[in-house]
Amino acid sequence: MGMDRPTIVVAIKNDTDDLKELSDFFNGVEEEEIPVSVKKFEFNSATERAYQAALSSHLSVGIGFDDKSVIVHYKNLHEDEPLFVADKSNKVNLRILGANAARLVKGVLFKKLN
């Protein structure tokens, strides 16, 4: 597999970030069959990281997260106005959020967040 494969980019702040708690999100993306990659960004806010991830993604979709939220950003939106923000503790919504990030790439209707 080449490294040039277009992916949704998930921004981490450092290598110790725990991605296990995002497993429901990743499952939602996987259901829609869109590839994901993880990349490090040195920004403090999850929204900034999501936006930078979107800018770096060939699919124009970036994900950021912090202790409380998961953020889906799109490259054509204003940096301060992400597309979706969901509570990290809501597993059902995280899965839907993942699906919606992938659906943004595919250009199909979003699922409703609970």
Secondary structure, DSSP 8 states (H G I E B T S, - for coil): --TT---EEEEESSTT---GGGHHHHHHHHHTT--EEEEE---SSHHHHHHHHHHH-TTSEEEEE-SSEEEEEETTS-TT--SEEEETT-HHHHHHHHHHHHHHHHT-------
